[in-house]
Amino acid sequence: MAMLGRWLLGLLAGAKKDTNFFYQILHVVVRPFISLTRLLTPSLVLDRHVPLGAFLMLVFIWLGATLFKIQLCLQLGMAQCK
């Protein structure tokens, strides 16, 4: 959510996004994920595309965790999942 908020605030703030206090806070929150994605991606990937890659990586991790939880709940029974 912070990545999506950062992107949206960047669109709204325009060129002055680097001086926006809330944009800077969101940047601090998402920086570890962007740095990790930069380490995992080859140098062929442009730096401006790395935040998108980080966002997609987190979406796939979230989807995988959700599917795992659904599978676990189906195995254990719905009463155990609450």
Phi and psi in degrees as a GROMACS rama.xvg file:
@    title "Ramachandran Plot"
@    xaxis  label "Phi"
@    yaxis  label "Psi"
@TYPE xy
-65.5393  -36.3467  ALA-2
-66.4831  -41.9859  MET-3
-66.116  -40.9583  LEU-4
-64.3488  -39.5756  GLY-5
-63.4253  -42.6202  ARG-6
-64.2597  -45.4369  TRP-7
-65.3035  -42.8346  LEU-8
-65.8762  -34.7308  LEU-9
-63.3326  -37.1934  GLY-10
-67.0409  -42.2773  LEU-11
-71.6165  -37.9132  LEU-12
-79.2832  -26.3514  ALA-13
70.2694  -136.345  GLY-14
-68.9413  -20.7328  ALA-15
-92.9418  18.9518  LYS-16
-65.1654  -29.77  LYS-17
-70.0252  -19.7584  ASP-18
-97.0466  -3.14238  THR-19
-78.6242  124.738  ASN-20
-61.3001  -44.8126  PHE-21
-69.5679  -33.7478  PHE-22
-64.1263  -40.8908  TYR-23
-64.6637  -38.4476  GLN-24
-63.7362  -45.6127  ILE-25
-65.1297  -33.7366  LEU-26
-64.8335  -39.7472  HIS-27
-64.1249  -37.9005  VAL-28
-67.6014  -41.1504  VAL-29
-92.816  -9.57764  VAL-30
-56.0473  -41.989  ARG-31
-60.4323  -37.8304  PRO-32
-71.674  -36.5482  PHE-33
-69.0465  -39.6303  ILE-34
-65.1031  -40.9809  SER-35
-63.8813  -41.1371  LEU-36
-64.8584  -37.6593  THR-37
-63.0775  -38.1498  ARG-38
-68.1636  -34.8215  LEU-39
-82.988  -22.7772  LEU-40
-92.2838  150.767  THR-41
-69.3244  161.225  PRO-42
-68.3775  -10.6696  SER-43
-66.6537  -27.3294  LEU-44
-73.5816  128.484  VAL-45
-68.1909  148.403  LEU-46
-61.6668  -30.8716  ASP-47
-73.041  -15.2738  ARG-48
-94.242  -10.5448  HIS-49
-62.8437  -42.4456  VAL-50
-59.8257  -36.7745  PRO-51
-64.4425  -41.5278  LEU-52
-62.8651  -39.1317  GLY-53
-65.0546  -42.0971  ALA-54
-62.3153  -45.8572  PHE-55
-65.0826  -37.7257  LEU-56
-61.8093  -44.2158  MET-57
-67.4625  -35.5527  LEU-58
-63.8112  -43.7244  VAL-59
-67.8958  -36.7976  PHE-60
-64.3162  -42.7355  ILE-61
-63.3034  -44.1014  TRP-62
-63.1861  -41.5698  LEU-63
-62.4382  -42.8118  GLY-64
-65.8449  -37.504  ALA-65
-66.6384  -44.3911  THR-66
-63.9916  -38.1402  LEU-67
-63.93  -41.4143  PHE-68
-65.9343  -39.8994  LYS-69
-62.9431  -44.3202  ILE-70
-62.9254  -41.8417  GLN-71
-65.0557  -40.2579  LEU-72
-66.0611  -36.2894  CYS-73
-69.1161  -33.6622  LEU-74
-73.9803  -42.3134  GLN-75
-83.8158  -22.7718  LEU-76
102.342  148.488  GLY-77
-66.7582  -28.489  MET-78
-65.1988  -32.763  ALA-79
-78.8411  -18.2784  GLN-80
-82.1547  -17.3239  CYS-81
